[in-house]
Amino acid sequence: MKNILIGLIAVAFGVTLSMADLQGAQAKPKESKQPAKGEHFDMSGTVKKAEMDPCMLTGLHYWLHPKKGEDVRLNPTSKHDSQVLDNAAKNNSSVHVTGTWEEAVKCSYVQVSKVEKIK
């Protein structure tokens, strides 16, 4: 009788562990495929100001919203680039951005080297 009880407890324990593994596997978010640090970036889209998120603490206030693909955080390197991005965000106009991919704590972003308003 003891052997049967120990066997049932072992089976219950095994089922519990396997269920926890399945739930953990399903709970993992899909990782987006961001380019590696230092890779070239060249894309166009509209600009929006970032809402509150942890990346704002590192100075990432802008998002590029391309026609296809995921939104991209932008970090302008000059006052002129910041003004162009501000104006584009206010007017909902499109810009062309070039730069390189960088990474901060949990934040992938593009270090902007040039921003141009698209006519």
N, C-alpha and C positions, 0 to 999 in steps of 0.2 A: 504494500500500500504506500509506503514511504517513497519507493522508487517511482511509482506512478505520479504522486504528488510533485516530486522534484522534477520529473519530466514535463508535467504540465506547466510548472512555473518557468522552466527553461524555455519552453515553446512560447509562452506569453511574453517573456522578456525579449526573445528574438524577434517576435512580430512587432513589438513596441519599437525596438531599435530600427527595424527596416522601415516602418512607417515614418519615423522621425527623419531618416535619410531621404525618403521620397519627398517629404514636405520641405526639407531644406533645399533639395535640388530644384523644386518648383519655385521657391521663394527667391532664388538668386535672380537679380535683374539681368536683362540682356545687356552686355557691354557694347557700347557703340564703338565702331571701328574708327578711331581718331588716328590721323597720321602721326608719325613719330616726330619727336622734338627735332627742330631744325629743318624740317621739310618745307619746301616752297609752297606758298598759298597764293592763289590767283582766282578770284571769284567776284561776281556781281550780285546785287540784291538790294532790298530795302533795309533800312536801319531802324532799330527800336532801342529805346533806353531800357536797361536791365531793371527788373524788379528786385526786391530784396532777396538776396541769396548769399551764401558764404563767399562767393567769388568777388562780391562787391568790396569786401574788405581789402582785397589786393588791388583795387583800382579798376576792375573790369566793369565798366558801366554801359557798354554798348554790345548789341547783338546784330550780326548780319543775318538777314533772313533771305536765303537764296530761293529761286523759283523751284529748284529741285534739291533735295537733301535736307540735312539737319541744320538748325541755327548754329552760328559760330560766334563765340565771344571775341570781342576785339579790344586791343589795348593800343590806342594811338600813341605815337612817340613824339608828336609835336603839337603845339597849340593850334596850328593851322588845320591839322588832321582832326583834332577834337572839334573845331568849329564846323568843318565840313560834315562830320558825323552828326553834330547837334542839329544843324540845318536840315540834313536829310531826315532825321527822326521827326522833326517838327513838321516838315512839308510832305512827309511820306514819299520822298523821291528816292531814286535808285542811285547807287554808287558802285564804283569798281575799286576793289581793295586788293593790294598785293602785300605780302609780308612773309613771315616764317612762323611755323607752329612752335609754341612754347608750352611749358607745363608748370603750374604752381600746385600747391597742395589741393588735390582733387579737382583742379580746374585746368582744362586744356583751353588754350586761347591762341589767337594770332597776334603776334607783335607786328603792328602795322608799319610798313615802310612807305606806302603811298596810298592816298585815297583821292579819287576823282569823282566828281558828280557826273552822272550820265545825262546827256541832254535829251 
